[in-house]
Amino acid sequence: MKLENKIALVTGASKGIGKATAIALAKEGCSVVINFKSDAKAAQEVLDECNRYSKENVVISADVSNEKEVSEMCEKIEQEFSHLDILVNNAGIFDENDNPTNVEAFENVFRNNFLSAVMVTKHILPLMKEGKIVNTSSIHGRLGHGRPTAAAYSAFKAALESWTKNLAKDLAPKILVNAVAPGRVATPMWGNPDAKEQKELGQVHLIKRMIQPEEIADAIIFLVKNDAMCGEILTIDGGMSLVTLG
Ligand SMILES: NC(=O)c1ccc[n+]([C@@H]2O[C@H](COP(=O)([O-])OP(=O)(O)OC[C@H]3O[C@@H](n4cnc5c(N)ncnc54)[C@H](OP(=O)(O)O)[C@@H]3O)[C@@H](O)[C@H]2O)c1
């Protein structure tokens, strides 16, 4: 798929992996809808950067864990562009209160990291005749033995991967659905680690460094361009899963 003049929505695009993906899509010539929840200044900076490479980029504030806001965002996209070619379900959170039995945290993570992708897809699909969907999972969705402070996070990334495959079966051949599963990526989700902290956090990878958000964006661009990948979960974890499995 050639990306020039395609319309792309990236959820959670004000920071981290979403930001890098929005900019990478703009560099390919896409018009990008930059969704964010709370950080309007950061979203504006992403818009300014995207405008250096492509036209008709827009910023839309919407909490993707709230179906009414999701629906309103998709209505705005319809008014602005009338259709969509590429959806990157990227928005996600890490809940500090996540633990194996904290029901409240499970509900919060479920809504922000899983149901959000289902709701955005539901409301955007009427605008997508053909194209690509990429979901952002995590290697923890498959390892199942992450920290106890990531129990809900891991569970709903696993759910996202299962849903990715079912959605792929449902939407092919017109719309191809895949996911990426990163290891530790140096983003604000980790509190903007400095070089020393990044080195320490990166020791769990065989590559002995954290992954940069642009490296995940590269993989997302690959999945969007490729017309044979369907229902795949592309792992970019610096070898972390091999280390953990011993
Ligand atoms: N970083 C990692 O090591 C890592 C590893 C594997 C997978 N992932 C996954 O990759 C995705 C992006 O992570 P990241 O590290 O780039 O995160 P990040 O740096 O914390 O950025 C999160 C982005 O999502 C947005 N967001 C959060 N909740 C939202 C909501 N309810 N509605 C709309 N936007 C929302 C934030 O917007 P505002 O700031 O404007 O609120 C921000 O733009 C997540 O799904 C995460 O689980 C990350």
Ligand as a Chemical Component Dictionary entry (heavy atoms), coordinates in Angstrom:
data_LIG
# 
_chem_comp.id                   LIG 
_chem_comp.type                 NON-POLYMER 
_chem_comp.pdbx_formal_charge   0 
_chem_comp.three_letter_code    LIG 
# 
loop_
_chem_comp_atom.comp_id 
_chem_comp_atom.atom_id 
_chem_comp_atom.alt_atom_id 
_chem_comp_atom.type_symbol 
_chem_comp_atom.charge 
_chem_comp_atom.model_Cartn_x 
_chem_comp_atom.model_Cartn_y 
_chem_comp_atom.model_Cartn_z 
_chem_comp_atom.pdbx_ordinal 
LIG N1  N1  N 0  6.602  2.305  26.511 1  
LIG C1  C1  C 0  6.695  0.970  26.534 2  
LIG O1  O1  O 0  7.661  0.386  27.060 3  
LIG C2  C2  C 0  5.609  0.145  25.881 4  
LIG C3  C3  C 0  5.869  -1.209 25.687 5  
LIG C4  C4  C 0  4.904  -2.006 25.090 6  
LIG C5  C5  C 0  3.723  -1.456 24.688 7  
LIG N2  N2  N 1  3.478  -0.131 24.898 8  
LIG C6  C6  C 0  2.179  0.388  24.466 9  
LIG O2  O2  O 0  2.347  1.397  23.505 10 
LIG C7  C7  C 0  1.294  2.337  23.590 11 
LIG C8  C8  C 0  1.872  3.727  23.731 12 
LIG O3  O3  O 0  2.678  3.735  24.892 13 
LIG P1  P1  P 0  3.731  4.895  25.192 14 
LIG O4  O4  O 0  4.816  4.261  25.963 15 
LIG O5  O5  O -1 4.013  5.641  23.970 16 
LIG O6  O6  O 0  2.845  5.753  26.205 17 
LIG P2  P2  P 0  3.010  7.270  26.694 18 
LIG O7  O7  O 0  4.350  7.774  26.343 19 
LIG O8  O8  O 0  2.569  7.278  28.119 20 
LIG O9  O9  O 0  1.928  8.046  25.810 21 
LIG C9  C9  C 0  0.586  7.664  25.921 22 
LIG C10 C10 C 0  -0.227 8.411  24.892 23 
LIG O10 O10 O 0  -1.570 7.920  24.950 24 
LIG C11 C11 C 0  -2.448 8.997  25.211 25 
LIG N3  N3  N 0  -3.572 8.496  26.002 26 
LIG C12 C12 C 0  -3.544 7.821  27.169 27 
LIG N4  N4  N 0  -4.806 7.506  27.550 28 
LIG C13 C13 C 0  -5.618 8.010  26.590 29 
LIG C14 C14 C 0  -7.015 8.029  26.413 30 
LIG N5  N5  N 0  -7.853 7.459  27.295 31 
LIG N6  N6  N 0  -7.523 8.655  25.324 32 
LIG C15 C15 C 0  -6.700 9.224  24.400 33 
LIG N7  N7  N 0  -5.373 9.232  24.502 34 
LIG C16 C16 C 0  -4.840 8.631  25.601 35 
LIG C17 C17 C 0  -1.634 10.068 25.902 36 
LIG O11 O11 O 0  -2.237 11.332 25.684 37 
LIG P3  P3  P 0  -2.094 12.591 26.725 38 
LIG O12 O12 O 0  -0.682 12.573 27.219 39 
LIG O13 O13 O 0  -2.461 13.765 25.881 40 
LIG O14 O14 O 0  -3.074 12.348 27.800 41 
LIG C18 C18 C 0  -0.289 9.912  25.159 42 
LIG O15 O15 O 0  -0.337 10.574 23.917 43 
LIG C19 C19 C 0  0.429  1.895  24.763 44 
LIG O16 O16 O 0  -0.656 1.141  24.282 45 
LIG C20 C20 C 0  1.376  1.035  25.577 46 
LIG O17 O17 O 0  0.695  0.080  26.352 47 
LIG C21 C21 C 0  4.394  0.684  25.475 48 
# 
loop_
_chem_comp_bond.comp_id 
_chem_comp_bond.atom_id_1 
_chem_comp_bond.atom_id_2 
_chem_comp_bond.value_order 
_chem_comp_bond.pdbx_ordinal 
LIG N1  C1  SING 1  
LIG C1  O1  DOUB 2  
LIG C1  C2  SING 3  
LIG C2  C3  SING 4  
LIG C2  C21 DOUB 5  
LIG C3  C4  DOUB 6  
LIG C4  C5  SING 7  
LIG C5  N2  DOUB 8  
LIG N2  C6  SING 9  
LIG N2  C21 SING 10 
LIG C6  O2  SING 11 
LIG C6  C20 SING 12 
LIG O2  C7  SING 13 
LIG C7  C8  SING 14 
LIG C7  C19 SING 15 
LIG C8  O3  SING 16 
LIG O3  P1  SING 17 
LIG P1  O4  DOUB 18 
LIG P1  O5  SING 19 
LIG P1  O6  SING 20 
LIG O6  P2  SING 21 
LIG P2  O7  DOUB 22 
LIG P2  O8  SING 23 
LIG P2  O9  SING 24 
LIG O9  C9  SING 25 
LIG C9  C10 SING 26 
LIG C10 O10 SING 27 
LIG C10 C18 SING 28 
LIG O10 C11 SING 29 
LIG C11 N3  SING 30 
LIG C11 C17 SING 31 
LIG N3  C12 SING 32 
LIG N3  C16 SING 33 
LIG C12 N4  DOUB 34 
LIG N4  C13 SING 35 
LIG C13 C14 SING 36 
LIG C13 C16 DOUB 37 
LIG C14 N5  SING 38 
LIG C14 N6  DOUB 39 
LIG N6  C15 SING 40 
LIG C15 N7  DOUB 41 
LIG N7  C16 SING 42 
LIG C17 O11 SING 43 
LIG C17 C18 SING 44 
LIG O11 P3  SING 45 
LIG P3  O12 DOUB 46 
LIG P3  O13 SING 47 
LIG P3  O14 SING 48 
LIG C18 O15 SING 49 
LIG C19 O16 SING 50 
LIG C19 C20 SING 51 
LIG C20 O17 SING 52 
# 
